Amino acid sequence: MNENKIKIGNLTKVTLGIEAGASSDDNSPRQEAFSFEFIFGLGTAGLTPFECELADKAEGDEIFLNLKQAHLRNTFEHICFPLHQLSGQTDNFSLKARVLKVIPAENREVIKALAQMAACDHGDGACGDSCCHFH
């Protein structure tokens, strides 16, 4: 691995390639792929379990998670991960996230992300179609 790559840390903008499919104990061939971008480390309560898995990773690194639909909110917490993309998955499924890009977030991007988090917390649909849909 190239040591000069930027590692995921506070206030980095991270782009991930996401693949979700059946967990290893489920024979279903279901597979979904999409990209997702967020700013790392914005939560007021610290890092989410999802962010903890991504900490110090760089472009090209991957993480693998075995998830349950019932625990998604606790896994992603404040991150408006597009959970509607995962709604077709079984109760137990796997998620692979490949780090596609890591760059320092610009101040305006941080402010915009914080504003979106505040709007999402109201639970009134103000965050739009890209929302996580679990608030």
N, C-alpha and C positions, 0 to 999 in steps of 0.2 A: 504494500500500500504506500502511496506517495505521502510522505510526512508533511508536505507543504499544503495539503488540502485543508480547507477550513473545516473545523469540527463543529458539530451542533452544540450550541451553548445559548445562554440568555441573549435574547433579542436578535437571534439569527432567523432569517426567513428560510424556511425549509420546504422544498418540493419533494413529495413522495410519490412513487408509483405503487399503487395498492392493488393487491390481488386477494380476493376472499373466496374461499371454497369450503367444501365439506371438511370436517375435522378428520383425523386419521381413523377414528372409530366409526365413521359414516361412509358408506360406499357411494353416496350421491355424487355425480360428476359435476355438479353446479360450480361455476367459476365466474367471478366478476372481476373486471379490471378497470381502474380509473386513476386519475392523478388528483392529488390533494396538496394544497399549499397553506401554511400557517406560520405564525410567528411564535417561536419557542420561548417559553419562560414568562408568560404574561399573567399567570394565575396569581391571585392574591393569597391563596393557601399553599403556594409552592408548586412543585412539579406534579403533574398528573402521573398515574402509573404508565400511561402511554409515553409521556415525555421521558420518564426515567429510563425506559427501554432505549430511547433514541439518544440520550445524552452521550456526548463525545463521539458520535458516529460521524462519518464523512461520506462524501459522494461515493457511490458504489456499494456501501455497506447495506446489509439487510437485517431486519428483525422479523421474528416469527412469533405470533401470539395465538394461543388457543383461547377462544372467547365463547361466552354464553350471552345470548340476547339479553337476559335479565341483568347482566353486569356491565353493559355497555356504558351506561351513564357514569358509573364509578370509574371506569377505565379512562374515559376521555374528559370527564368533568367539564371545565369551562371551554374546552376546545370545540368549536362548532364543526366537528367532523361530520361529513355528509352521511349520517346513519341511514337515511332513506336508500342509499346505495346498497346497504346490507340487509334490508328488510326481507329480501327473498331467501336469506340464508336460514338453515335449520337452527334449532336452539343452540347447538354446539357447532362451532365452525372455526376454521383457521384463517388468520390474516397474515399476509406477508407484506411488509413495507420496505421498499428499496429506496434509498436516498438518492434522488436524482440531482438535486442542487442544494447548496448551502451558501448563503450570502448574508452579509450584515444587513439587517432591516434598516430602512431609512426612517427618520423621525416621523414623517407623515404617515408611513405605513403602520407604525406602532400606534399612533393616535387613532387612525382609522380602525384598527383591530380592537383597541380598547373600547371605542364607541360601539362597535358591533357587538362586543361582549355585553356591554351595558344594555343595549336594546334587546338582546336575546334573553337576558335575565327577566325581562318583564313578562314573558310568556304570552304576549299579545299578537304574535305573528309578525312583529316589526322587523325581524331579521330576514325575511324573504325566503325565496325558494332554496337558497343554498344552506339554510339553517340545518342544524342537527335534528330538529323536530322532537326533542325530548324535554324541553323546558315547559 
